[in-house]
């Protein structure tokens, strides 16, 4: 039977087979669905057999989901295995974010590095990729991780758990959008889901398009990008069923139109965004969770990460550090690991073996491995782990909300899906008009200390407009690095409070914290300057501090992106004052 015939015969088949444990004797004869091996189609990973299947979503919407199933080729067809599941917008047979030039159909190679780098099939795991509604071979309208896509994740977990070739124990794996689906899986509280690995996710979908009422430049670009992914043409030798599902948007043009407008509400408290606040929904969940997050990420930023982790009560593992939007195993052209820490796949498989197979690992991995801005790695039992907290009273001041610095910004990036979006040019490439912001300085720190967790600021504003808050690490010679920032819309005169990004930044003795408050002045947001002169009073910055002398060193090298970031975000500040508030650890008696 040719490839198309094999795939067509496998599509949608629900095969009843006898079960056996991996490595155990067969209990009954079984006939497997036709499958395609690597020898028959090079797009199939070595050691795997590929079939396709279809099943309904969990919300009674009539949406049909498509799955590519990869089973170990060396096992009997009725061998029961644990399943690693990925649910995504990026699994189209034609390509991840656009056509990739394939001349024949086959399963997505998005995580071929994972399946080959772990020896997943030789280890006795199955791997399943499910297309979210509207993507690949699935029907339905895109739902930007809303109730519809959450129903897709639920259906996928339950479907793979109930296959006759499954042990019923499921792990999820992903990076970026398919890391977000892993967070959704945790929030669903399904007993079949035993472990989640989520690299560089979005913790609250609102934050990818807005910041406290201020739109980001990708507020329209991202929906358009995903519309493009959803309408990729199938390949000529895809099955008729796959082709029909892939063309769903042609007969339902409202899907694309709605996706352009549904998520344009800047109000984070709207019902639309509350349904997509994954950090809040994580309250009380306990699925074992392994996450990675770059503190200086230029794409899926560490916003609401702490809230998610605080709300999650289960086992946690994490790699947190100073990198961009990369995978734990990824290297650059010089062979350097982009996260700087070795052994990602080994640690991931120890995690899966523990919670999907019940095998206690011989190697002890720290709960959290964290890299700060010095490039040093440490082990922690949790994150954050502050030694003390401080609340700094900031100086009163005023600025003109003119957005003048935005005129000096470089053009914004043109690709907006989570895999490719990067911020426009950093502030070091721009300037700030003298009246556009003002600074408050801490006194020089007397000994090394670290700002960790999620800084939060509250202030009173005299007029509506916009506000940007930036934190700077300032050396005695005035050399300064901007290491944290966020913005907010001031809808009316009065009190405004918001979080900055989560951070992990160590100050050397003699350095000062500079707090800049002013107009947004950054191409990283699509703000509308009010032109108002805004007076700021009663501003207070809440910080969590950590003592680096208590660090427990961990394996890891300096992540390469850290030096790139320092080059981009370092400038010389003049007129640095002596300081009006202390930045010091509080020592317990």
C-alpha positions in Angstrom: 0.0 0.0 0.0 1.4 3.4 -0.9 1.9 6.2 1.7 -1.4 7.9 0.9 -3.3 4.7 1.1 -1.7 3.8 4.4 -2.4 7.2 6.0 -6.0 7.2 4.7 -6.6 3.7 6.1 -5.2 4.8 9.5 -7.2 8.1 9.7 -9.8 8.0 12.3 -9.4 4.4 13.1 -10.2 3.4 16.6 -8.6 -0.1 16.8 -9.5 -2.5 19.6 -6.5 -4.4 20.7 -5.3 -6.5 23.6 -3.0 -4.7 26.0 0.3 -5.6 27.6 2.9 -3.8 29.7 5.9 -2.5 27.9 8.4 -5.4 27.6 5.8 -7.9 28.9 4.3 -10.9 27.0 1.4 -10.4 24.6 -1.8 -11.5 26.1 -3.7 -11.8 22.8 -3.2 -11.5 19.1 -4.0 -8.1 17.6 -4.0 -6.5 14.2 -2.5 -3.0 14.1 -3.7 -0.2 11.9 -1.4 0.3 8.9 1.5 2.5 9.8 4.3 4.3 8.0 7.9 3.8 9.1 11.0 5.9 8.6 12.2 3.5 5.9 9.0 4.2 3.9 8.9 7.9 4.6 12.0 9.8 5.8 9.7 12.4 7.5 8.8 9.7 10.1 11.4 9.7 12.9 13.7 6.7 13.1 12.3 4.0 15.4 8.7 5.2 15.0 5.5 4.1 13.2 3.2 6.9 12.1 -0.6 6.9 11.9 -3.2 9.6 11.8 -6.4 9.8 13.8 -9.4 12.1 14.4 -11.6 12.7 17.5 -14.0 15.3 18.7 -13.1 18.2 21.0 -14.5 18.2 24.5 -16.9 21.1 24.2 -19.7 19.6 22.0 -19.0 22.2 19.4 -18.6 19.7 16.6 -14.9 20.5 16.2 -12.9 17.6 14.9 -9.3 17.4 16.0 -6.5 15.7 14.1 -3.6 13.8 15.7 -0.3 12.4 14.3 0.6 9.4 16.4 4.1 8.1 16.6 4.5 4.7 18.2 7.7 2.7 18.9 8.4 0.5 15.9 10.2 -2.2 17.9 7.2 -2.9 20.1 4.1 -5.1 19.3 1.2 -3.0 18.0 -0.8 -3.7 21.2 2.0 -2.8 23.6 0.9 -0.3 26.2 3.2 2.7 26.7 3.1 6.1 28.4 2.4 8.9 26.0 4.1 12.3 25.6 1.5 14.7 24.1 2.0 18.0 22.4 -1.0 20.2 21.5 -0.2 23.1 19.2 -0.9 25.5 16.3 2.4 24.5 14.8 2.0 20.9 13.6 0.7 21.3 10.1 2.1 18.8 7.7 3.2 21.7 5.4 5.2 23.5 8.1 5.3 25.1 11.5 4.7 28.8 10.9 4.7 28.7 7.1 5.3 26.3 4.2 8.6 24.5 4.6 9.0 23.1 1.1 8.1 19.5 1.9 7.4 17.4 -1.2 5.5 14.7 0.6 3.3 14.6 3.6 4.4 13.4 7.0 4.3 14.3 10.7 5.7 17.7 11.8 9.4 17.8 12.7 8.8 20.6 15.2 10.2 18.5 18.1 12.4 16.1 16.1 15.2 17.3 18.3 13.3 16.0 21.4 12.3 12.6 20.0 15.8 11.9 18.6 17.8 13.6 21.4 16.0 11.5 24.1 15.7 8.2 22.3 12.1 8.5 23.1 10.8 5.6 21.1 13.6 3.2 22.1 12.8 4.0 25.7 9.2 2.8 25.1 7.3 6.1 24.9 4.7 7.0 22.3 4.5 10.6 21.1 1.4 12.3 19.8 0.9 15.7 18.2 -2.6 17.2 18.1 -3.6 20.2 16.1 -5.5 22.9 17.9 -8.8 23.8 16.3 -8.4 25.7 13.1 -4.9 24.5 12.5 -3.4 21.6 10.5 -6.0 18.9 10.0 -8.4 20.1 12.7 -11.7 22.0 12.1 -13.1 25.0 14.0 -12.3 28.6 14.6 -9.1 29.8 16.3 -9.6 30.7 20.0 -6.3 32.2 21.3 -6.1 29.7 24.2 -9.7 30.4 25.3 -12.4 27.9 26.3 -12.4 26.3 22.9 -8.7 25.6 22.8 -8.8 24.5 26.4 -11.5 22.0 25.5 -9.1 20.8 22.7 -6.4 20.2 25.3 -8.8 18.3 27.5 -10.0 16.1 24.6 -6.4 15.4 23.6 -5.3 14.3 27.1 -8.3 12.0 27.5 -8.1 10.6 24.0 -4.4 9.5 24.3 -5.0 8.2 27.8 -7.8 5.9 26.7 -6.1 4.4 23.6 -5.6 0.7 23.9 -1.9 1.2 23.4 -1.6 3.7 26.2 -0.9 3.0 29.9 -3.2 6.0 30.7 -0.3 8.0 32.0 0.3 11.2 29.9 3.0 13.8 29.9 2.9 17.1 28.0 5.8 18.7 26.2 6.2 22.0 24.4 7.9 25.4 23.9 6.1 28.7 23.4 2.5 28.1 22.2 2.6 24.4 22.9 4.1 25.2 26.3 1.0 27.3 26.9 -1.1 24.3 26.2 0.9 22.4 28.8 0.0 25.1 31.4 -3.7 24.7 30.3 -3.3 20.9 30.8 -2.1 21.5 34.4 -5.1 23.8 35.0 -7.6 21.2 33.8 -6.8 19.0 36.8 -7.1 15.8 34.8 -5.9 12.7 36.7 -4.5 11.2 33.5 -2.0 14.0 33.1 1.1 13.2 35.2 3.8 15.7 34.1 4.2 18.9 32.1 7.3 20.3 30.5 6.7 23.9 29.4 9.5 25.9 27.9 9.1 29.7 27.6 5.3 29.9 27.8 2.9 32.8 28.1 1.5 32.7 31.7 -1.4 35.0 31.0 -2.5 35.5 27.4 -3.4 39.1 27.9 0.3 40.0 28.5 1.3 38.9 25.0 -0.8 41.6 23.4 -1.3 44.3 26.1 0.4 45.7 29.2 -2.0 47.1 31.8 -4.3 48.7 29.2 -1.5 49.7 26.7 -1.4 47.6 23.4 1.8 46.1 22.2 2.8 46.5 18.6 1.8 43.0 17.8 -1.8 43.5 18.9 -2.9 43.1 15.3 0.2 41.4 13.9 -0.1 38.3 16.1 -3.7 37.5 15.1 -2.8 38.0 11.4 0.2 35.7 11.8 -1.9 32.9 13.3 -4.5 33.4 10.6 -1.7 32.8 8.1 -0.7 29.6 9.9 -4.3 28.4 10.0 -4.7 28.8 6.3 -1.6 27.1 5.1 -2.4 24.8 2.2 -2.2 21.1 2.9 0.2 19.0 0.8 -1.0 17.2 -2.3 -0.7 13.7 -0.8 -2.5 14.5 2.4 -5.6 12.5 2.9 -9.0 13.8 1.7 -10.2 14.1 5.3 -7.1 16.2 6.2 -7.5 18.4 3.2 -11.2 19.0 3.9 -10.5 20.0 7.5 -7.6 22.2 6.5 -9.9 24.2 4.3 -12.4 24.9 7.1 -11.7 28.6 7.0 -12.7 28.8 3.3 -16.3 28.0 4.2 -16.2 29.8 7.6 -14.6 33.2 6.9 -15.9 34.5 10.2 -13.1 32.5 11.9 -10.4 34.7 10.5 -12.4 37.9 10.9 -13.2 37.1 14.5 -9.6 36.2 15.3 -8.5 39.7 14.2 -11.0 41.4 16.5 -11.8 39.1 19.5 -8.6 39.8 21.4 -8.4 43.6 20.9 -10.0 44.5 24.2 -7.4 46.3 26.3 -9.3 45.6 29.6 -7.6 42.7 31.5 -10.7 42.3 33.7 -13.0 41.6 30.7 -14.6 38.2 30.6 -12.6 37.4 27.4 -9.2 37.9 29.2 -10.3 36.3 32.5 -11.0 33.1 30.6 -7.4 33.2 29.4 -5.6 34.2 32.6 -3.7 30.9 33.1 -1.9 32.2 36.2 -5.1 32.8 38.1 -6.6 29.5 36.9 -3.6 27.6 38.3 -4.7 28.1 41.9 -4.6 24.8 43.8 -3.3 22.7 40.8 -0.7 20.0 41.5 0.5 18.4 38.2 4.3 18.0 38.4 5.6 20.9 36.4 9.0 21.5 34.7 9.3 25.0 33.3 12.0 27.2 31.6 11.9 31.0 31.5 14.3 33.7 30.3 14.1 36.7 32.5 15.3 38.9 29.6 13.2 37.1 27.0 12.4 39.2 24.0 9.2 37.3 23.1 7.2 35.4 25.8 8.2 37.4 28.8 8.2 36.5 32.5 5.0 38.3 33.3 2.6 36.5 35.8 5.1 33.7 36.1 5.4 34.2 39.9 1.6 34.2 40.3 1.3 30.9 38.3 4.0 29.3 40.4 2.7 30.6 43.6 -0.8 29.2 42.7 0.6 25.9 41.7 1.0 23.5 44.6 2.5 20.5 43.0 6.1 19.4 42.3 8.1 22.0 40.4 11.2 22.0 38.5 12.6 24.9 36.6 15.5 26.4 34.6 15.4 30.2 34.9 18.0 32.5 33.5 19.3 35.2 31.2 18.3 33.9 27.7 16.1 34.7 24.8 13.3 32.6 23.3 15.1 29.2 23.1 14.8 25.6 24.0 16.7 23.9 26.8 18.9 21.9 24.4 19.4 24.5 21.7 22.9 25.6 20.7 24.4 28.4 18.6 26.8 28.1 15.7 29.7 27.9 18.1 28.2 24.9 19.9 27.3 26.9 23.0 24.2 25.9 24.8 21.8 28.9 24.6 20.6 28.5 28.1 24.1 27.7 29.3 23.2 24.6 31.2 23.9 21.1 30.0 21.8 18.0 30.2 18.3 19.3 29.4 17.0 16.2 27.7 18.5 13.9 30.4 16.8 15.9 33.1 13.5 16.0 31.2 13.5 12.2 30.8 14.3 11.7 34.4 11.3 13.9 35.2 9.1 11.9 32.8 10.4 8.5 34.0 9.7 9.5 37.6 6.1 10.6 37.0 5.0 8.5 34.0 6.9 5.2 34.8 7.3 5.5 38.5 11.1 5.1 38.2 13.1 6.9 40.9 16.1 8.6 39.2 19.6 7.8 40.3 20.6 11.4 39.7 19.4 14.2 42.0 18.3 17.3 40.1 17.7 20.6 41.9 14.1 21.8 42.0 15.2 25.1 40.4 18.5 25.9 38.6 18.7 29.7 38.3 21.2 31.9 36.4 21.4 35.6 37.5 22.9 38.5 35.5 26.5 37.6 36.5 26.2 34.4 34.6 26.4 32.3 37.8 24.1 29.4 38.4 22.6 28.3 41.7 20.3 25.6 43.0 17.1 26.5 44.9 14.3 24.4 46.4 11.8 26.9 45.0 11.6 30.2 43.1 11.5 32.9 44.2 13.4 32.5 47.5 13.8 36.0 48.9 15.8 36.7 52.1 13.8 39.9 52.8 11.5 42.5 51.3 11.6 46.2 51.1 9.2 49.0 50.2 11.0 52.0 48.8 9.4 55.5 48.9 10.2 57.2 45.7 10.6 60.9 45.0 7.7 63.0 43.7 8.2 64.3 40.2 6.5 65.1 36.9 6.9 64.4 33.2 5.2 65.3 30.0 3.4 62.3 28.4 4.6 63.1 24.9 6.0 59.8 23.8 8.8 61.8 22.1 11.3 59.0 22.4 9.1 56.8 20.3 10.0 58.9 17.3 13.6 57.7 17.6 12.7 54.0 17.8 13.7 51.6 15.0 10.9 50.0 12.9 9.1 47.3 14.7 9.6 43.6 13.9 7.3 42.2 11.2 6.7 38.6 12.5 4.4 38.2 15.4 3.7 34.6 16.2 5.2 33.4 19.5 8.0 31.6 17.7 9.3 34.7 15.9 8.2 37.9 17.6 11.0 40.1 19.0 10.8 43.6 20.4 11.9 46.6 18.4 15.2 48.3 19.0 16.3 48.6 22.7 16.4 51.9 24.6 20.1 52.3 24.2 19.5 53.1 20.5 17.1 55.9 21.5 17.1 58.9 23.7 14.7 60.5 26.2 13.6 64.1 26.1 14.6 65.9 29.3 11.0 66.4 30.4 9.8 63.0 29.5 10.9 61.2 32.7 12.5 61.6 36.0 14.7 59.4 38.3 14.8 58.4 41.9 18.1 56.8 43.1 18.8 54.4 46.0 21.8 54.9 48.2 24.8 52.7 47.1 24.4 49.2 48.3 26.9 48.2 51.0 27.2 44.6 50.0 26.1 42.4 47.1 22.4 41.8 47.0 19.9 40.5 44.4 16.5 41.8 43.3 14.4 38.7 42.7 10.8 37.8 42.2 8.3 40.4 40.8 8.8 44.1 41.6 5.6 46.0 42.0 5.0 49.8 41.9 2.1 51.9 43.1 1.8 55.7 42.5 -0.7 58.5 42.3 -1.0 60.4 39.0 -2.5 63.9 38.6 -3.9 63.3 35.1 -4.7 60.6 32.6 -2.1 59.4 30.2 0.6 56.7 30.1 3.4 55.7 32.5 6.5 53.7 32.0 8.7 52.5 34.9 12.2 51.2 34.4 14.7 49.8 36.8 18.4 50.5 36.3 21.5 48.9 37.8 23.9 51.9 38.0 27.7 51.5 38.6 29.7 54.2 40.4 30.9 55.6 37.1 27.3 56.1 35.8 27.3 53.0 33.6 23.8 51.6 33.9 21.9 48.6 32.6 18.1 48.8 32.3 17.0 45.4 33.6 13.3 45.6 34.2 10.3 47.7 32.9 6.6 47.8 32.4 4.0 50.3 31.4 0.4 51.2 32.3 -2.5 53.2 31.0 -3.6 55.9 33.5 -7.3 56.0 32.7 -8.0 58.8 35.2 -6.2 60.8 37.8 -5.6 58.8 40.9 -3.9 55.6 42.1 -2.3 53.2 39.7 -0.5 50.0 40.7 1.1 47.3 38.5 3.8 44.6 38.4 7.0 44.8 36.5 8.5 41.7 34.9 9.9 38.9 37.1 13.6 39.3 37.5 16.8 37.9 39.0 19.4 40.7 39.1 22.4 40.9 41.3 23.9 44.3 42.4 27.5 44.6 43.2 28.6 46.6 46.2 28.6 50.3 45.5 25.9 50.1 42.8 22.7 52.0 43.0 19.2 51.3 41.9 17.7 53.9 39.5 14.0 54.1 39.2 12.8 55.9 36.1 9.2 57.1 35.8 7.9 58.8 32.7 6.3 58.7 29.3 6.4 55.3 27.5 8.9 56.4 24.9 9.5 52.9 23.6 8.7 51.1 20.4 7.8 48.1 22.5 4.3 49.5 23.0 1.7 51.2 20.8 0.7 53.9 23.2 -1.3 57.1 22.5 0.5 60.0 24.2 -1.9 62.2 26.1 0.2 65.3 26.0 -0.6 65.9 29.7 1.9 67.0 32.3 1.6 64.3 34.9 2.6 64.8 38.5 3.6 61.7 40.4 3.2 61.5 44.2 3.3 58.8 46.8 5.1 56.4 44.6 6.3 53.2 46.3 8.3 50.3 44.9 8.0 46.9 46.5 11.0 44.6 46.0 12.0 41.1 47.1 15.7 40.9 48.0 18.0 37.8 48.2 21.4 37.4 49.8 23.9 35.9 47.2 26.1 34.7 50.0 23.6 32.0 50.6 23.7 30.7 47.0 24.3 27.0 46.4 26.3 26.7 43.2 24.9 24.6 40.3 26.2 23.4 37.0 25.9 25.9 34.2 27.8 28.3 32.0 27.0 31.9 31.1 24.1 32.0 28.6 25.4 33.7 25.4 22.4 36.1 25.1 23.3 37.8 28.4 26.2 39.7 26.7 24.0 40.7 23.8 21.4 42.0 26.2 24.0 44.0 28.2 25.3 45.6 25.0 21.8 46.6 23.9 20.6 47.9 27.2 23.6 49.6 28.7 24.1 53.4 28.6 25.8 56.1 30.7 23.5 58.1 33.0 24.5 61.5 34.2 23.4 63.4 37.2 23.1 60.4 39.4 22.2 61.5 42.9 23.4 60.4 46.2 20.2 58.5 46.8 17.1 58.9 48.9 16.2 55.4 49.9 18.3 52.4 51.1 18.5 49.2 49.2 19.7 46.7 51.8 18.9 43.2 53.1 17.1 42.9 56.4 18.9 40.5 58.6 16.8 38.3 60.8 17.7 38.4 64.5 
